[in-house]
Amino acid sequence: RCSVKTKQLRSTMLFLRKVARRSAVAAGIASRSRIGGATTSLRLVQGRLHSTQAIDDGEAPAARLEISQASNMMNIGLRRIFTEEHDAFRETCRKFYAEHIVPHSGAGGEWEQQQHISREAWLKAGEYGLLGINCPEKYGGLGASILEAAISWEECMYADGSPSGPGFALHSDICIPYILHYGTEAQKERWIPGMCEGSTIAAIAMTEPGAGSDLQGLRTTAIKDTDGTYLLNGSKTYITNGWMSNLVIVVAKTNPEAKGSAAMSLFLVDPTLPGFSKGNPLKKAGLKAQDTCELFFEDVRLPADALLGDEGRGFKYLMEELPQVRRRPLNRPLRCPASTERSRASVLQQARTC
């Protein structure tokens, strides 16, 4: 009986590996990585045809250890979902975080004291190609897949101290998709290239002091005037990237009399507009280097082309993108074990030197 179960298990595992390998081959992508200010083209192809053929022929593919088989999950070259090209991208990410993030992070570091990272770090991330990883190349991104984004998430946590300051994931994996999916071509060309190079830092403003993240309790309004412009009034709180933001996607009611989803719209708001002000970075118990602040709008006049998508469809857009927003916590199953592994490695290193 045990022999039969073992054979069934082996057969199932072989089938799953075969499907996974073929899926990886089908998902080949082209990308490029900017290293040290120079643009280096990388061909990021998920899977290898000869490996698939080897499985079809009953031969063992080139071995890549899974995390459970490795002595340290931070080792480069692990997991079958990745290829050598991904390993090269991982090395680029590791180099960036080690040289440009870690020296300024950590307890009592300059970023914790000022409660946000530097603009130079954002620009350097853009040079390395780590902003807008999934964004199409025509707008300045890498045009890569979720795998490359996941590598960047992991490497941030693998870095010494697992720095919490960079708000790159929200900027790249939440804010950019809103503009890509609902923005006009003019809006995409105006905002996204700067977001990919790091000169434009983005935030999304939903949470309010009296309502939290409950969109039904939204009080911020953007009332349309006779000349087609909108008058924005209200406030937002706990806004990640808010203090350094050059662009804020604001959720506001354009029809306060309407009930339900028809009342809300989204706007691309330039923080330099008159009436837009920012509170000081919030002091927090944790994530001290992460940029978080309050935003205030007092008769901010928005041009008609600041409207993102169609008026009254903001709630629909939020519901469509919330899986993407929730995917950011999906990176926590990657980030938390990575942070734990970094902590374990640091403890072991310290124990060996005692």
N, C-alpha and C positions, 0 to 999 in steps of 0.2 A: 504493500500500500504506500509506504514511504517512497519507494522507487518510482511509482506512478506519479505521485505528487511532485517529486523532484523533476521528472521529465516534463510535466505540464508547466511547472514554473520556469524551467529553462526555455521552453518553447515560447511562453508568453513574453519573457524578457527579450528574446531574440526578435520577436515580432515588434515590440515596442521600440527597440533600438533601430530597427529597419525603418519604421514609420518616422521616427524622430530625425534620422539621418536624411531621409528623402525630403522631409519638410524643410530641413535646414538648407538643403541644396536649392529648393524652389524659392527660397527667400533671399537670394543673392542681391547685393546692393553695391553701388559705387559710392565712394566717399573720399574725402580728403581731410588731412589733419594739418593744421598750422603749427609748426614747431619752431620756437625761438624767433617768431616774427616772420619766418619764411614759410611759404605754402608748399607742403609736400603732399603729393597725391598718393592715396592709399586705396587699394582695391579690397574692400571688405566683403568677402564672399562667405556666406554661411554654409559650411559643409564642403566636401570635396567629392567630385564625381567618381574618382577612382576608389574612394572609401566605400561609396554606395555599391559600386560594382563588386568590390571585395566581399561585401556582405552577401550580395546576390550569389556569389560563387562559393559561399560558405567559408571564406577566409576571414581571419580576424583583422579588423581595421586597426590603424595606428592607435595605440593606447593613449588616452588622456584620463588621468585619474579624476574621480569625483571627489568632492570635498571630504566625504566620509572616509575616503581611502588615503587622504593626504595627511602628513604630519602637521601642516600649517595651511589653513585655507587662504592665506595671503600669497602663497606661492603662485608665480605666473606659469600658465600652461595647464591649468586645471579645467575640468568640465567639458564634456563632449559638445555642448551647445556652442562653444567658442572655437575659433580657429587661430592659426598663427597670426593672421592679420589682426584679429581682436587682441591677441597678446601684445602686438606692437602698439596698438592704441592704448592698452592698459599701461604700458611702460611710459607713454607720453603723459597720461593722466597722473601717474605716480610721480613723475618728475615735476610736473606742475605743482602738485600739492606740497611736495617736499621742499621745493625751492621758493614758492611764492605765497603759501598759506601758513604752513607750520611755523615759520620763524616769527610770525606776528600773532599767533594764536596761543592758547593755553591760559591757565589761571593767572590773573593779574597782568596779562599781556596788554599791549596797546589797544588792540581791538576790543577786548573786554572792557577796558576803561572808557573808551569812547562809544561803546555799545553798537558798533557797526564796523564792517571791514572798510578797506580803502577803495577809492575809485581806480587806483592803479591795479589792484587785484582783479577788478572787473575787466579792465582793458587787457590785462595779461591773459585772463581766461579766454577772451575773444581771440587773441593772437594764437592761442593753443587750439582753437576750434572747439572749445568746451561749452559754448553758449549756442543754443539753437541746433543742437546735435541732430534732431529729427527734422529740422526745417529744410525745405528745398534749397538746393544750391543757388538757384536764381535770385534768392533773397539774402544770400550770404551764409546760409547754414551748411551743414555737412551732408544733408540728405540721407542720414544713416537710419538705423533701426532702433528699436527699444533696447537691443542688446548693448549698443554703444552707450546709450544713456545709463543703463544699469551699471556698466563698467565705471562710469564717472561717479555715480552714487556710491558704489562700493569703495572706490579709491579714496574718496573724501573721508570715509570712515576708517579705512586702513591707515591713513596718514597718522603720524604720531600725535596723540591727544584727541583723535577723532574730532577735528574742528567743526563747530556748529555754526560759525559765522556766515559762510557763503550761502546766499539765497538763490543759487543758480538754478535749482530744480523748479522752484515756483516760476521764476522768470522764463525758463526755457520750455518747461513741460506743461505749464498751465496758461500763462499769459499769451505766449506766441500762438498757440492753437486757436484761441478766441479770434485773433485777428486773421489768421489764415482761413478759418472756416466761415467767418461772417463779415469780414472787412471788404471794402472795395479795393480795386487794384491800386488806387491812389493811396489809400490808407496803408496797404501792405508795403508799398514802395517808400512811403514816408517813414514808417516806424521800424519795420523788421530788420533792415540792414544794420541800423544802429544798435538794435537789440542783440544781433549776432556778433557785433564787434565789441560790445561792452560799453559803448559810449551812451547808450540809452538803457536805463535800468527801469524795469517794469514792475508794477504791483497791481493787485486786484483788490478793490475795496467793496466788501459786502457787509462785514460785521459792524454793528452800530452799538453805541453805549447802552441804549435802552432795550435793544432787541437781541443782542448777541448775533448768532448766525441764523435766527428765525426770519426768513425773508417776508413772512406775512406781517411782521411788525415793523417793516421798513418805513422810515420817516423822511429820509432824504428825497427831495423833489427836484425835478428838472422840468420847469413849465415852459412850454413853447410860446414865444412872443409872435407878434404880428409880422415881424420881419424874417421869421423862420429860425431865429436863434433860440437858445434855451437858457433859462435862468436857473442855475444850480444852487441849492441851499441845503445845508444839513451837516452831518459829521460822521466820521467812521473811526473805529478804534481797532487796536491790535493788528495793524496792517503791516505785513512782512514786506520788506524793501521800501517801506513808505518814506522814511527819512531821506534816502538817497534817490528816490524815484524821479525819473524824467518823464514818465508816462504812468497814468493810473487808469485802469479800467473800472469805472464807477457804476454801481448799480443804483438806479434812482427811479422814483415814480414819476412818470410823465402824465399820468391821468389819475390824480388822487381820488377822484370820485368813482373810478372803476373798481370792481371787485375781482379778486383772484389774479390770474396770470396776466391779464390785459393791462394792468396798471404799470408794469415795469419795463424799463429799457436800459440798454448799456451804452456808455459813452467813453470815448477815448479822451482823457482830460490831460492837458498840459499843465503841470504844477506852476508854471511861470505866469499863468493868467491872473489878472487882478482879482482879489477876493479869495484866492486859494492860499491857505496857510497850513503849516505842519507843526504839531507839538514836538517837544523834545523826545529823543529816543526813550522808550519806556525801560525802567529798571526792572529786571526780572530775576527770579530765583535761579533759573537755569537758562541755557542758551544765551548767555550774557553778551556774546559778540554778534548775535543776530539782530539785524536792523528791524525794529518794531516800533511803530509810533501811531499817533492819532492824526487824522486829517480833518480840516475844517473848510467848509464852503459857504461863503457869504456873498450872495448875488454874483456868482461867477458866471459870466456870459459866455456860453459855448457856441461856437459857430455850428451851422447846420451839418457840416461834414464831420463833426465830432461824434455824431450818432453812429453806433456800431450795429450794423444790420438794420432791421426794420423797427420802427417805433412800436412799442407794445408787445414785442416778442422777446424781451429780455429774460423773462422767467423760463420760457421755452429753451432759449440758448443755454441758460444755466443748467437746466435739467439734462440737456444733451451733453454738456461738458463736465457735469459733476462726476461721471465715471472717470474722466481724465483727472479731475481734481482729486478724486479718491484714489487714483492710481499713484498719486504722490505718496500717500501713506502706504501704498503697495510697495514702495521702495523701502519701507521700514523692515519687511521681512528680509531684505538684503542688507540694509544699513545696520540694523541691530546686531545680527550675528557678526557682521564685519567689525563693528565697534567692540563687541565682546572679544573677538579674536585679537584685536589690537591691544586691548587691555591685558589679556592673558599673556601676549608676547612681551609686553612691557614689564609685567610682574616677573616673568621668568628671567628676563634680562637683568632686572634689578637683583633678583635672588642669586644669580650666578656671580654678580660682582660684589656681593656682600662677603 
